[in-house]
Amino acid sequence: MKQIAGCIILLLVVASLAYAQPKQEEPVAVKWYSIEEAAALQAKTPKKIFVDVYADWCGPCKMMDRQTFTDPKVAAYLNKYYYPVKFNSEQREPVTIGGRTFVFRSEYKSARSPGLHEYAIALLIDENNPGMGFPSTVYIDEKGQKLQMISGFLVPDIILPILVFFGEDYYKKMSWEAYEKDVWPIIKK
C-alpha cells in the first residue's frame, strides 16, 4: 500500500512540475496574402502593404524565406504593421489592382525565366531603378502608392529597421540617415 501511495505522490509531483513549466510560445509565422487580398483589406482597414517579389529559380529568395521571414521579430512586425504579400514575378495568373489588370508577358523571357508578370515590372522598375533583381521588397502606403523598393537579400537585422522606418511612418518625419543614426539605436534596445 505504501508503494502505491508513493507512486501516486511521485506522479502528482511530476505532473505538477510539468504543468509549472512555462509554455513554449507558438512560433510566429508571417500571414501572407495575395496582392488582391491585401488591396481589399487595405481598402477596409488602411495599413501598409509589404510585397516580397521573388522568382522560383532565385536562391537568395529561398534563403530569405528560410532565414528572414521565419524570424519571430520580423514575422510579428510584418503581421502587425503590414499586409504581407508574396508575389511570384513569373506567375501566370492576371492581377487586378486599382481597376488595372496586369498579366504575364512571355516576351520578357530569359535563360532563367519563362517571362515576367506586368505587376512585378510595375513594382520593380522606375526612373530610379531601370533593372529587376530578386529578391526585392516593396513598401506600399495606405493609399496604394509605392514608397520604396529595395533589391537584394536582407537578413533580419537589416530588414527590421526598414520595416519600422516605413511601418511607423518615420519616413514622413526624417531622412533614413537621421533615423538610422538617432532613432533606430534607441528602438532596437
Buried (B, 14 or more C-beta within 10 A) or exposed (E): EEEEEEEEEEEEEEEEEEEEEEEEEEEBEBEBBBBEEBBEBBEEEEBBBBBBBBBBEBEBBEEBBEBBBBBEBBBEBBBEBBBBBBBBBBBEEEBEBEEEEBBBEEEBEEEEBEBBBBBBBBBBBEEEEEEBBBBBBBBBBEEBEBBBBBBEBBEBEEBBBBBBBBBBEBBEEBEBEEBBEEBBEEEEE
